[in-house]
Amino acid sequence: MDIESFRAELETRLIIEKEYVIQELSSINDYQERLELLGKFNEKYKELIKRIANEEGVDLNASYPAENLSYNQIILGKTCRFTTSWLMNYLKK
């Protein structure tokens, strides 16, 4: 599985989780509780990366071709903006 396909699969699976978090954030007024929810989402995000990698036979610790980074680092770099930008916007509300 190439990185762009991995990113697309991850984003698709995160849509449901994203909707849940948005719903929860709308009912939380305490900034600390919002940060805790962001932390929980971050853990689910990392677990989902591991699950997809396992399903697709991707070794996250292996070096990515032509880069001095692991597959895990490349995937995090390609998907991090998607997963956190909308959350940060909700934390500001």
Beta strands, then each sheet from edge to edge (+ up, - down):
end
